[in-house]
């Protein structure tokens, strides 16, 4: 080995050692997790349940900072502009991969400015209606929408959110029109679907379980390949002849600013996986719920982001969806 090669090899070893030492020293102060959606929804609740577990592992407080607005871009932009030191982590849903489809002038590029860390959870969603809407099934909803065009409206978590894309896909498959009413996240949708301000929504089981069992809203279909044990009478879209709707799982993942030391990224990923794999945590947070805890690698989360964008790009184009 010549002198140049020895020097390069030594430099590589020094960088690796420095990165490992940095990861061992991190965190030396509280870690902030930015959630770019309102507090109170199921995604927010899951991260708040994870926070004390991560705090125990890291021996530092984990502070939750909700920064909703602009289809999750306000909170995301705040993380992009934060120091790349591992002390500011973004916990975002699949809109982070699809916003680029509907916003022309975004303040950041997700692939350039953010480093994926790990997928956290995917969950299936339900098509629900207010209990006063006189339909009890998807065929009845389609018949009503065709008989009374533009009378029904539906809530989403905002332009470019997963519920927005999912119901637009359903509208195209069913040949109907339902007017879109965008909200700023999941939490404010539930009271309005229960009161009848909006008639239709696409929501997770965690959001709707109580309202369905109280009879305040009605679940008429669930995405995915099989029914969910907690609401066994609700058919899947596949059963109803819409297999395309199986591809609409909502997911959430964690990201840090690009440039964050990869040793820290790897530590966060492994520690999140430790929390998600803990039997008691899984029993408390998964049993009876229509979602799956993930704990994927950075590469797997990157692939999921690209897959999600490719899946919904045709829907955006055909429906003319734009948030600008």
TISE-597687 format. One record per residue (C-alpha): x, y, z. Coordinates in nm, 2 decimals, always signed. Example, Ala and Ser with C-alpha at 12.3 -4.5 7.8 and 13.67 -1.06 7.14 Angstrom:
REM residues 2
((+1.23,-0.45,+0.78))
((+1.37,-0.11,+0.71))
***
This chain:
REM residues 324
((+0.00,+0.00,+0.00))
((+0.15,+0.33,-0.10))
((+0.16,+0.65,+0.11))
((-0.15,+0.81,-0.05))
((-0.35,+0.49,+0.00))
((-0.24,+0.46,+0.36))
((-0.33,+0.82,+0.42))
((-0.67,+0.78,+0.27))
((-0.74,+0.46,+0.47))
((-0.63,+0.63,+0.79))
((-0.86,+0.92,+0.72))
((-1.15,+0.68,+0.66))
((-1.08,+0.50,+0.99))
((-1.06,+0.84,+1.17))
((-1.39,+0.95,+1.03))
((-1.56,+0.63,+1.12))
((-1.42,+0.65,+1.47))
((-1.53,+1.01,+1.50))
((-1.88,+0.92,+1.38))
((-1.90,+0.63,+1.63))
((-1.79,+0.86,+1.91))
((-2.04,+1.12,+1.81))
((-2.32,+0.86,+1.81))
((-2.22,+0.74,+2.16))
((-2.22,+1.10,+2.29))
((-2.55,+1.18,+2.13))
((-2.78,+1.29,+2.28))
((-2.63,+1.53,+2.53))
((-2.94,+1.74,+2.55))
((-3.32,+1.72,+2.49))
((-3.43,+1.59,+2.15))
((-3.72,+1.76,+1.97))
((-3.96,+1.57,+1.75))
((-4.16,+1.80,+1.52))
((-4.50,+1.67,+1.42))
((-4.64,+1.88,+1.13))
((-5.00,+1.79,+1.20))
((-5.23,+1.90,+1.48))
((-5.22,+1.74,+1.83))
((-5.49,+1.49,+1.91))
((-5.49,+1.26,+1.61))
((-5.38,+0.89,+1.61))
((-5.04,+0.97,+1.45))
((-4.97,+1.23,+1.72))
((-5.09,+0.99,+1.99))
((-4.85,+0.71,+1.88))
((-4.55,+0.94,+1.88))
((-4.64,+1.07,+2.23))
((-4.65,+0.71,+2.34))
((-4.31,+0.64,+2.19))
((-4.15,+0.96,+2.34))
((-4.11,+0.84,+2.70))
((-3.97,+0.51,+2.57))
((-3.71,+0.68,+2.36))
((-3.64,+0.92,+2.65))
((-3.55,+0.62,+2.86))
((-3.31,+0.49,+2.60))
((-3.15,+0.82,+2.53))
((-3.15,+0.94,+2.89))
((-3.27,+1.28,+2.77))
((-3.62,+1.44,+2.74))
((-3.80,+1.39,+2.41))
((-4.00,+1.70,+2.34))
((-4.30,+1.69,+2.11))
((-4.35,+2.01,+1.90))
((-4.67,+2.02,+1.69))
((-4.64,+2.26,+1.39))
((-4.94,+2.20,+1.17))
((-5.04,+2.39,+0.85))
((-4.98,+2.41,+0.48))
((-5.02,+2.03,+0.42))
((-4.75,+1.96,+0.68))
((-4.50,+2.19,+0.50))
((-4.47,+2.44,+0.79))
((-4.33,+2.18,+1.03))
((-4.13,+2.01,+0.77))
((-3.96,+2.33,+0.66))
((-3.88,+2.41,+1.02))
((-3.69,+2.08,+1.04))
((-3.51,+2.13,+0.71))
((-3.38,+2.47,+0.84))
((-3.27,+2.32,+1.17))
((-2.91,+2.22,+1.25))
((-2.81,+1.88,+1.11))
((-2.71,+1.76,+1.46))
((-2.97,+1.50,+1.54))
((-3.16,+1.71,+1.79))
((-3.45,+1.80,+1.57))
((-3.64,+1.50,+1.42))
((-3.94,+1.52,+1.18))
((-4.23,+1.27,+1.23))
((-4.43,+1.30,+0.91))
((-4.70,+1.11,+0.71))
((-4.70,+1.01,+0.35))
((-4.79,+1.37,+0.24))
((-4.42,+1.43,+0.26))
((-4.38,+1.22,-0.05))
((-4.69,+1.35,-0.24))
((-4.68,+1.73,-0.17))
((-4.44,+1.76,-0.46))
((-4.72,+1.64,-0.69))
((-4.96,+1.92,-0.60))
((-4.74,+2.22,-0.48))
((-4.52,+2.39,-0.75))
((-4.33,+2.62,-0.52))
((-4.22,+2.42,-0.22))
((-3.97,+2.57,+0.02))
((-3.76,+2.25,+0.02))
((-3.68,+1.93,-0.18))
((-3.76,+1.63,+0.04))
((-3.50,+1.41,-0.13))
((-3.23,+1.68,-0.12))
((-3.30,+1.84,+0.22))
((-3.41,+1.55,+0.44))
((-3.25,+1.22,+0.54))
((-3.50,+0.94,+0.59))
((-3.44,+0.75,+0.92))
((-3.71,+0.49,+0.96))
((-4.07,+0.41,+0.88))
((-4.27,+0.40,+1.20))
((-4.62,+0.28,+1.12))
((-4.86,+0.20,+0.83))
((-5.23,+0.16,+0.89))
((-5.54,+0.09,+0.69))
((-5.83,+0.34,+0.66))
((-6.20,+0.34,+0.65))
((-6.45,+0.51,+0.43))
((-6.70,+0.65,+0.67))
((-7.03,+0.85,+0.65))
((-7.22,+1.06,+0.91))
((-7.49,+0.85,+1.06))
((-7.76,+1.07,+0.92))
((-7.66,+1.01,+0.56))
((-7.91,+0.75,+0.44))
((-7.66,+0.49,+0.32))
((-7.53,+0.18,+0.48))
((-7.30,+0.05,+0.21))
((-7.07,+0.16,-0.07))
((-7.32,+0.07,-0.35))
((-7.58,+0.29,-0.17))
((-7.33,+0.58,-0.14))
((-7.25,+0.55,-0.51))
((-7.62,+0.55,-0.60))
((-7.69,+0.85,-0.38))
((-7.39,+1.04,-0.52))
((-7.50,+0.97,-0.88))
((-7.86,+1.06,-0.81))
((-7.76,+1.39,-0.63))
((-7.44,+1.51,-0.79))
((-7.23,+1.75,-0.58))
((-7.46,+1.73,-0.28))
((-7.23,+1.52,-0.07))
((-6.89,+1.65,+0.05))
((-6.60,+1.48,+0.20))
((-6.33,+1.58,+0.45))
((-5.95,+1.52,+0.40))
((-5.66,+1.62,+0.62))
((-5.56,+1.88,+0.36))
((-5.48,+1.92,+0.00))
((-5.24,+1.64,-0.11))
((-5.31,+1.43,+0.21))
((-5.36,+1.06,+0.19))
((-5.74,+1.08,+0.24))
((-5.76,+1.34,-0.04))
((-5.59,+1.11,-0.28))
((-5.77,+0.80,-0.16))
((-6.12,+0.95,-0.21))
((-6.03,+1.10,-0.54))
((-5.92,+0.75,-0.65))
((-6.25,+0.61,-0.52))
((-6.45,+0.88,-0.71))
((-6.28,+0.80,-1.03))
((-6.33,+0.42,-0.99))
((-6.70,+0.47,-0.89))
((-6.77,+0.74,-1.15))
((-6.91,+0.99,-0.89))
((-6.84,+1.34,-0.77))
((-6.82,+1.43,-0.40))
((-6.70,+1.78,-0.31))
((-6.37,+1.81,-0.13))
((-6.34,+2.00,+0.20))
((-5.98,+2.02,+0.32))
((-5.89,+2.03,+0.69))
((-5.57,+2.10,+0.88))
((-5.50,+1.74,+0.99))
((-5.70,+1.44,+1.13))
((-5.81,+1.58,+1.47))
((-6.06,+1.85,+1.35))
((-6.22,+1.61,+1.10))
((-6.38,+1.38,+1.36))
((-6.61,+1.63,+1.53))
((-6.73,+1.76,+1.19))
((-6.80,+1.41,+1.05))
((-6.99,+1.32,+1.37))
((-7.20,+1.64,+1.36))
((-7.27,+1.63,+0.99))
((-7.08,+1.94,+0.88))
((-6.92,+1.70,+0.63))
((-7.09,+1.37,+0.52))
((-6.80,+1.15,+0.41))
((-6.44,+1.10,+0.53))
((-6.14,+0.86,+0.50))
((-6.01,+0.79,+0.85))
((-5.80,+0.54,+1.05))
((-5.96,+0.30,+1.30))
((-5.80,+0.47,+1.59))
((-5.98,+0.79,+1.50))
((-6.32,+0.64,+1.44))
((-6.35,+0.34,+1.67))
((-6.55,+0.51,+1.95))
((-6.77,+0.71,+1.71))
((-6.86,+0.40,+1.51))
((-6.95,+0.19,+1.82))
((-7.16,+0.48,+1.95))
((-7.35,+0.50,+1.62))
((-7.24,+0.86,+1.55))
((-7.07,+0.76,+1.22))
((-7.09,+0.46,+1.00))
((-6.80,+0.27,+0.85))
((-6.89,+0.12,+0.51))
((-6.55,-0.01,+0.37))
((-6.19,-0.06,+0.47))
((-5.89,-0.08,+0.25))
((-5.65,-0.37,+0.25))
((-5.68,-0.74,+0.17))
((-5.88,-0.86,+0.47))
((-6.13,-0.73,+0.73))
((-6.02,-0.59,+1.06))
((-6.11,-0.79,+1.37))
((-6.23,-0.48,+1.57))
((-6.50,-0.40,+1.31))
((-6.56,-0.74,+1.15))
((-6.88,-0.64,+0.97))
((-6.71,-0.38,+0.76))
((-6.62,-0.52,+0.41))
((-6.30,-0.45,+0.23))
((-6.29,-0.26,-0.10))
((-6.16,-0.58,-0.25))
((-6.48,-0.76,-0.16))
((-6.68,-0.48,-0.31))
((-6.50,-0.50,-0.64))
((-6.24,-0.22,-0.60))
((-5.91,-0.40,-0.55))
((-5.72,-0.08,-0.65))
((-5.82,+0.07,-0.31))
((-5.59,-0.18,-0.13))
((-5.30,+0.04,-0.22))
((-5.39,+0.33,+0.00))
((-5.23,+0.25,+0.34))
((-5.13,+0.56,+0.53))
((-4.77,+0.56,+0.67))
((-4.56,+0.77,+0.90))
((-4.18,+0.80,+0.92))
((-3.90,+0.99,+1.09))
((-3.65,+1.22,+0.91))
((-3.36,+1.45,+1.00))
((-3.20,+1.73,+0.81))
((-2.96,+1.62,+0.53))
((-2.60,+1.62,+0.66))
((-2.68,+1.46,+0.99))
((-2.41,+1.22,+1.09))
((-2.51,+0.87,+0.97))
((-2.40,+0.72,+1.29))
((-2.67,+0.92,+1.46))
((-2.92,+0.83,+1.19))
((-2.84,+0.46,+1.25))
((-2.87,+0.50,+1.63))
((-3.21,+0.66,+1.60))
((-3.33,+0.40,+1.36))
((-3.22,+0.11,+1.58))
((-3.36,+0.27,+1.90))
((-3.70,+0.33,+1.73))
((-3.70,-0.03,+1.62))
((-3.62,-0.14,+1.98))
((-3.92,+0.06,+2.11))
((-4.15,-0.08,+1.83))
((-4.04,-0.43,+1.89))
((-4.09,-0.43,+2.27))
((-4.36,-0.68,+2.34))
((-4.55,-0.48,+2.60))
((-4.55,-0.17,+2.38))
((-4.68,-0.37,+2.09))
((-4.95,-0.53,+2.30))
((-5.07,-0.19,+2.42))
((-5.04,-0.01,+2.09))
((-5.13,-0.27,+1.83))
((-5.38,-0.52,+1.97))
((-5.72,-0.46,+1.81))
((-5.59,-0.18,+1.58))
((-5.58,-0.16,+1.21))
((-5.22,-0.07,+1.18))
((-4.87,-0.22,+1.17))
((-4.56,-0.10,+1.35))
((-4.28,-0.10,+1.10))
((-3.93,+0.01,+1.20))
((-3.78,+0.01,+0.85))
((-3.43,+0.11,+0.73))
((-3.35,+0.45,+0.58))
((-3.33,+0.29,+0.23))
((-3.67,+0.12,+0.27))
((-3.83,+0.45,+0.38))
((-3.68,+0.62,+0.07))
((-3.82,+0.35,-0.15))
((-4.16,+0.38,+0.01))
((-4.16,+0.76,-0.05))
((-4.09,+0.71,-0.42))
((-4.35,+0.43,-0.45))
((-4.61,+0.65,-0.29))
((-4.54,+0.94,-0.53))
((-4.55,+0.71,-0.83))
((-4.88,+0.56,-0.72))
((-5.07,+0.88,-0.68))
((-4.92,+1.08,-0.97))
((-5.18,+0.95,-1.22))
((-5.46,+1.05,-0.97))
((-5.32,+1.40,-0.94))
((-5.30,+1.44,-1.32))
((-5.64,+1.30,-1.40))
((-5.82,+1.48,-1.12))
((-5.64,+1.81,-1.18))
((-5.54,+1.83,-0.82))
((-5.34,+2.14,-0.73))
((-5.28,+2.32,-0.41))
((-5.11,+2.64,-0.55))
***
